Amino acid sequence: MTSSTLVYDIRNSRYLNITGRCTLRCQFCPKHNGSKQVHDYQLALDHQPTAAEIIPQLGDVSAYEEYVFCGYGEPTLNLATLITVAKEIKLRGGQVRVNTDGLGNLFHRRNILPELAPWVDSLSISLNADNETAYLLHCKPKLKGSYDSVKAFIRLAVNTIDSVQVSAIEGLEGVDIAACRIWVEQSGAEFKHRSLGVVG
């Protein structure tokens, strides 16, 4: 049996794959199209990794521009591991980014941003749509109220985390990418324009 890929490198960053669970079932996500691979890495997990498994694989913190919590799941669903590992990286002098769907508060039923703030330098939040109809069509959330929740999360995040990027993907039916940019910038976050089919 092959072991799970818990860390993988893209360019000058080390990516941390801490869960295979997700609050969305995005139709454009490769894992819903038969692939669990990013670049040369197979990211399917056979269990929920612990901090004790991840920390020995961090390597030399000074060798990486940043550590990114981003695999084929939503990192905030494995919140204890995320916070413990992020704290270790920060104590060693590293930079931490979390890629998230912005539904951590909805899932945990509390505001998790104050728990992240001491150990997370930046958030990349996937908005993906400028309206709820398109969001439901493309992202297929498992939790009710997800679209309003991600927007509320973004508004809270800009007051809690130093750097907040919010992305939307051009090429999704019914999504107005310009409207996404306007909303994101009015919220005080930086807009990241992504293209359909480009991962990592």
N, C-alpha and C positions, 0 to 999 in steps of 0.2 A: 504493500500500500504506500502510495506517495504521501509525503507529509504536506500539510497545508502551507501555502506561501503567506507568511505573516508580515514580512517586510519586502519591499521591492524598490528599485531605484529608477527614476526617470530624470534625465539631465542631472542637475546638481542637488536634487532633493531625494530624501528617503521617505517612502510612502509606507504607512502602517495600516494593515488590513485587519481590523479588530472585530468585525462581525459580518455575517452573511445575511442577517435579517434586515428588513427595510419596511418603512411605513408607506412606501409607494410601490406601484407596479408599472413603472414608466414603459410605455410601448416602444420607446426609442432606445432603451437600455439594452446593451448586447446580451445580458444574461437572460432576457426574455425572448431572445432570438437565437438561442442555442449555444451561446459562447460565454465562457467564464474567464476569458483571456483579455489582458491589456498588455500591449506590446508583446514581450515574450513570456509573460507571467500568467500562470494559471491561478486564479484567485478564489476558486471554490474552497469553502471551509467545511471541515467535518465537525467542528465544535466552536463554541464561543471562547476566544482566547483570553487568557488572564494576563495581568500586568507582568507576572513572574515569567511568562513565556516571551513577552515582547521586549522587556528591558534588556536582557542579554544580547539582543540582536540590534540594539541601537547603534553600536559602533562608535567611532570617534565623532562626537558632536561637532567639532570644529571643521570636519570635512564636508559638511552639508550646509547648503544655504538655509534650508528649513526642513522640518519634519511635518509631513502632511498626513492627517488621519483621513484616509480615503481608500476604500476597497470596493467590494461589491455589495456593501450593505450601508446602513445609516449609522455612523460612528456613535451618535448620542444614545443609541439603543444599548450600547455596552458602556454606560456612563462611568461606572467605577473604574474600569480599565483605562478608559480615555483620560480621566482626571489623574490617576496615579502615574501613568506613563508621561503625560504632558508635564506634570510637576517634576519628574525626574529629568526630563529634557531641559526644562527651564533652569533647574538647579545646576545643571552642567553647562549652562550658558548658551543653549540652543534656541532656535526660533520654532514656534509651533503654529501650524495652520490647521483648521478643521474644515473639511468640505461636508456640507450638511444640506438636507432638504428643508431645514428650518422648522421641523415638526417636533423637536425635542420637548418643548414646553407642553404641547398637546399630549404627547405620549406619556410623559412623566407626571402630568397634571400639576405642574408647578413651574416657576421661572427658574431654569437651570443656568441662565447666563451668569449670575453672580458666582456660581460654583466654577464656571469655566474661566472667568475673567482673570484671575491671578496667574493662570498658566497658559493662556491662549493669546497669541499676538494678533492673529487674524482669522476671520471667518470668510468662507466662500459659500454663499447660500444660493441654492437653485430655486428661482422663482418660476421660470419656464413659461409663464403665460401672463398676459395682461388682463385676463378675465376668467371667471370661475368655470364657465362652460368649456373653454379650451383646456384648462387645467385638469378638469375631471376626465375629459376625453383622452388626453395624452398621458397623464400621470397616474390615473386610477388609484387615488388614495384609499387606504383601508380605514381611516378614521374620519368621522363626520366633522365638518367644519375646517378641513385642512387648509383650504385656500385662504380663508380669513386668518387662520392661525399663522401661516407662514408670513403673511404681511405684517401681522402684529409682532412676530418674532424679529423681523427685520427692523421695525421701528424701535424695539427695545435694544437690539444689538448695537445700533449706532451710538447709543448712550452708554454702552457697557464695555465693548471691545474696541481696541485701538484702531483696527483696520477691518472694514466690512466691504466685501465685494458681493454683488448680487448678479447672477447670470440668467440669461434667457437664450434660447436656441432658435436661430433663424432657420426656417424651413419647415416648421410645424404648422399644419393647417389651422387657420383661425387665430393665429398669434400675431399681434401687431408689435414687432420688435421695437419700433420707435416709441410706442406707448409704454412698453416695459421700461425703456431707458428713462423716459420722463418721470415715471412714478418712482423709480429707484433713486434718481438724482434728487428729486424733491424730498425723499425720505432721508437724505443725508449720506447715502451709501454710494460706492463707486460701481458703475455698471460694467459688466463683462459680457461682451457679445460673443456667443459661441455659435459654431456651425454644426448642423446635423451630421452625425456620423464621425465626428472627430473626438476621440477619447484620450485623455491623459496628456 
